[in-house]
Amino acid sequence: MANERSRREILVASAALAGGASAALIASCGGGNSKTPSTETVSTIQMQDDAAILNTLLDLESSAIVAYGLIAQRVSGRNAALARKLRGHEQAHAAALRRAIPRLGQTPAAPKTAAEYEATFPPLRDERTALSFAVDVEDTAIGAYADAIAKVVTDNVRRLLATIIAAESEHAAVVLGRLGRPQAPAAFVTGPPPPTGSEGG
């Protein structure tokens, strides 16, 4: 359990440092010899852009909630318990995004119907394909959040996204373990790997 906690702390710190470095660079560009520290000024347009990004992530979380509900029906025992637990985490992520969007002056978008999300899912023929789909769900989320952190300009939003991407990375590692695959397959967490054409179903 200690190693899981330390991994999360490292992931959160790394993402936060990336955001902090961006903020420092922006501050230095306007600095010169000013004696007063620069403060973040986010325009209305930037807030709208950040809200649009959060709405895209919210739709992704809504899709993940439906996905894990379906996955839980295709697996059994401890894997079903895991799917239900991860579904709860995705629901918490969605709730946090819904709270953040109005603070940016925008309205959270309504989710699509479950059937609309399910229409985009692959066939879940058995327990292994269901767990493999869970890895795909997490890899997609990791890629989306990593991309979003690089784009948002609101500090508290960047911090929120950093905590969520850390959780999604943990999810992926746990599900990979259930599949008997390496739980830390690469030095960098980047999202979906490039297709190789060698994956089985």
C-alpha positions as CSV (number, residue, x, y, z in Angstrom):
1,M,0.0,0.0,0.0
2,A,2.9,2.3,0.8
3,N,4.3,1.9,-2.7
4,E,0.9,2.7,-4.3
5,R,0.7,5.9,-2.2
6,S,4.2,6.9,-3.2
7,R,3.5,6.3,-6.8
8,R,0.5,8.6,-6.7
9,E,2.4,11.3,-4.9
10,I,5.1,11.2,-7.6
11,L,2.5,11.4,-10.4
12,V,0.7,14.3,-8.8
13,A,4.0,16.1,-8.1
14,S,5.2,15.6,-11.7
15,A,2.0,17.0,-13.2
16,A,1.9,19.9,-10.8
17,L,5.5,20.7,-11.5
18,A,4.8,20.8,-15.2
19,G,2.0,23.3,-14.6
20,G,4.2,25.3,-12.2
21,A,7.0,25.5,-14.8
22,S,4.6,26.9,-17.3
23,A,3.4,29.5,-14.9
24,A,6.9,30.5,-13.9
25,L,7.8,30.9,-17.6
26,I,4.8,33.1,-18.2
27,A,5.7,35.2,-15.1
28,S,9.3,35.6,-16.2
29,C,8.3,36.8,-19.6
30,G,6.5,39.7,-18.2
31,G,8.9,40.3,-15.3
32,G,11.9,42.4,-16.0
33,N,13.0,44.0,-12.7
34,S,9.6,44.4,-11.1
35,K,9.7,44.1,-7.3
36,T,6.2,42.8,-7.1
37,P,5.6,39.1,-7.9
38,S,3.5,38.4,-11.0
39,T,0.0,37.1,-10.3
40,E,-1.9,34.9,-12.6
41,T,-4.5,36.8,-14.7
42,V,-6.9,34.6,-16.5
43,S,-9.1,36.3,-19.1
44,T,-12.8,35.4,-19.8
45,I,-11.8,33.8,-23.0
46,Q,-9.2,31.6,-21.3
47,M,-11.7,30.6,-18.7
48,Q,-14.2,29.7,-21.5
49,D,-11.4,27.6,-23.2
50,D,-10.6,25.8,-19.9
51,A,-14.3,25.1,-19.3
52,A,-14.6,23.6,-22.8
53,I,-11.7,21.3,-22.1
54,L,-13.3,20.3,-18.8
55,N,-16.6,19.6,-20.6
56,T,-14.7,17.3,-23.0
57,L,-13.1,15.5,-20.1
58,L,-16.5,15.3,-18.4
59,D,-17.9,13.5,-21.5
60,L,-15.0,11.1,-21.3
61,E,-15.7,10.4,-17.6
62,S,-19.4,9.8,-18.4
63,S,-18.3,7.3,-21.0
64,A,-16.0,5.6,-18.5
65,I,-18.8,5.4,-15.9
66,V,-21.0,3.5,-18.5
67,A,-18.0,1.4,-19.5
68,Y,-17.3,0.2,-16.0
69,G,-21.0,-0.5,-15.4
70,L,-20.9,-2.8,-18.5
71,I,-17.5,-4.3,-17.5
72,A,-18.8,-5.2,-14.1
73,Q,-21.5,-7.3,-15.8
74,R,-19.0,-9.2,-17.9
75,V,-16.6,-10.1,-15.1
76,S,-17.0,-11.9,-11.8
77,G,-15.7,-12.1,-8.2
78,R,-12.9,-9.7,-7.3
79,N,-12.8,-8.3,-10.9
80,A,-16.4,-7.3,-10.6
81,A,-15.7,-5.7,-7.3
82,L,-12.8,-3.8,-8.9
83,A,-14.9,-2.6,-11.8
84,R,-17.6,-1.3,-9.4
85,K,-14.9,0.5,-7.3
86,L,-13.3,2.1,-10.4
87,R,-16.7,3.1,-11.6
88,G,-17.2,4.9,-8.3
89,H,-13.9,6.7,-8.8
90,E,-14.9,7.9,-12.3
91,Q,-18.2,9.1,-10.8
92,A,-16.2,11.2,-8.3
93,H,-14.0,12.6,-11.1
94,A,-17.1,13.6,-13.1
95,A,-18.6,15.2,-10.0
96,A,-15.4,17.2,-9.4
97,L,-15.4,18.4,-13.1
98,R,-19.1,19.4,-12.8
99,R,-18.2,21.5,-9.7
100,A,-15.2,23.1,-11.5
101,I,-16.9,24.2,-14.7
102,P,-19.4,26.7,-13.1
103,R,-16.4,28.3,-11.4
104,L,-15.2,29.2,-14.9
105,G,-18.5,30.8,-15.7
106,Q,-19.8,28.0,-17.8
107,T,-22.4,25.2,-17.6
108,P,-21.5,21.5,-17.4
109,A,-22.7,19.6,-20.5
110,A,-25.3,16.9,-20.0
111,P,-24.0,13.4,-20.6
112,K,-25.2,11.3,-23.6
113,T,-27.4,8.3,-23.0
114,A,-25.8,5.0,-21.9
115,A,-26.8,3.5,-25.3
116,E,-24.9,6.2,-27.2
117,Y,-21.7,5.5,-25.2
118,E,-22.2,1.7,-25.5
119,A,-22.5,2.0,-29.3
120,T,-18.8,3.1,-29.4
121,F,-17.6,0.2,-27.2
122,P,-16.0,-3.0,-28.6
123,P,-17.7,-6.4,-28.0
124,L,-16.9,-7.7,-24.5
125,R,-16.9,-11.4,-25.2
126,D,-15.4,-12.6,-22.0
127,E,-13.6,-11.6,-18.8
128,R,-10.3,-11.0,-20.5
129,T,-11.7,-8.8,-23.3
130,A,-13.7,-6.8,-20.7
131,L,-10.5,-6.2,-18.6
132,S,-8.6,-5.3,-21.8
133,F,-11.3,-2.8,-22.5
134,A,-10.8,-1.3,-19.0
135,V,-7.1,-0.8,-19.8
136,D,-8.2,1.0,-23.0
137,V,-10.6,3.2,-21.1
138,E,-7.8,4.2,-18.7
139,D,-5.2,4.7,-21.4
140,T,-7.6,7.0,-23.2
141,A,-8.2,9.0,-20.0
142,I,-4.5,9.3,-19.3
143,G,-3.8,10.6,-22.7
144,A,-6.7,13.1,-22.5
145,Y,-5.8,14.4,-19.1
146,A,-2.1,14.7,-20.0
147,D,-3.1,16.8,-23.1
148,A,-5.5,18.9,-21.1
149,I,-2.9,19.7,-18.4
150,A,-0.7,21.2,-21.1
151,K,-3.5,23.4,-22.3
152,V,-5.4,24.8,-19.3
153,V,-4.2,28.0,-17.8
154,T,-6.2,28.1,-14.5
155,D,-4.0,26.9,-11.7
156,N,-6.7,25.2,-9.6
157,V,-8.0,23.4,-12.6
158,R,-4.5,22.2,-13.5
159,R,-4.1,20.9,-9.9
160,L,-7.4,19.0,-10.2
161,L,-6.4,17.4,-13.5
162,A,-3.1,16.4,-11.9
163,T,-4.8,14.5,-9.1
164,I,-7.2,12.8,-11.6
165,I,-4.5,11.6,-14.0
166,A,-2.6,10.1,-11.0
167,A,-5.7,8.1,-10.1
168,E,-6.2,7.0,-13.7
169,S,-2.6,5.8,-13.9
170,E,-3.2,3.8,-10.7
171,H,-6.4,2.3,-12.3
172,A,-4.4,1.2,-15.4
173,A,-1.7,-0.4,-13.3
174,V,-4.2,-2.4,-11.2
175,V,-6.1,-3.7,-14.2
176,L,-2.9,-4.6,-16.0
177,G,-2.0,-6.7,-13.0
178,R,-5.3,-8.5,-13.2
179,L,-4.5,-9.4,-16.8
180,G,-1.1,-10.7,-15.8
181,R,0.7,-7.9,-17.7
182,P,3.5,-5.6,-16.5
183,Q,2.0,-2.9,-14.2
184,A,4.7,-0.4,-15.0
185,P,5.3,-1.1,-18.7
186,A,7.1,2.1,-19.6
187,A,9.2,4.9,-18.1
188,F,6.6,7.5,-19.0
189,V,2.8,7.5,-18.6
190,T,1.5,8.9,-21.9
191,G,-1.8,7.2,-22.7
192,P,-2.6,4.7,-25.5
193,P,0.5,3.1,-27.1
194,P,0.7,3.2,-30.9
195,P,-1.1,0.3,-32.5
196,T,1.1,-2.7,-33.3
197,G,-1.4,-4.9,-35.0
198,S,-0.2,-7.8,-32.8
199,E,-2.8,-7.6,-30.1
200,G,-5.1,-10.5,-29.7
201,G,-8.7,-9.9,-28.8
